[in-house]
Amino acid sequence: MTSKTDVLIPEGLHNYAKSRSSNFVTKLREAMMVIEGEIEHNEGLYPFNSGRLTKAELCRRAGVDDKTLQNPTHKSSTNKMVDDWLERVKRHVAQGRTVVRRAVTERAEHWKQEHDRIGNAYALSELEHNERMVELEKLKGENAKLKQEIDELREMLGHAEGKNIISIRPKGN
């Protein structure tokens, strides 16, 4: 009878097992980076799972089974890495449904106020623009009247040829 230590694991099987473990860890690390980016982008809020960030959520996002963290290969290494990461990230993330809801509500209120402020500024600029357009039309009307008056005066001058007309302009202009 042979013991477990007497049985050699084929090299190909050993390499396959290592690559599976490596792929598992790589997927977790990639998900960690994505999640950290999302938290930063959302100003300290995790945008999924009602704001709760857990091992199961990390594994779901990585596309791996969370039970794998409990097998002997990962329990003392990868599982600890995940725990350390979660502890570090959770210090910077709003936790709890109430806290997340309050933060989201405050942000929504802030952006609503900003939207209202921009809308009011736009409406005010539209009013000012309309007032300028009315003033422009008024000035165009006055300009047209003055041009008409000039034309009438020129016509009167044309009819006055040969009559004693003295210019009221000072000489030299």
Disulfide bonds with the S-S distance in Angstrom:
none
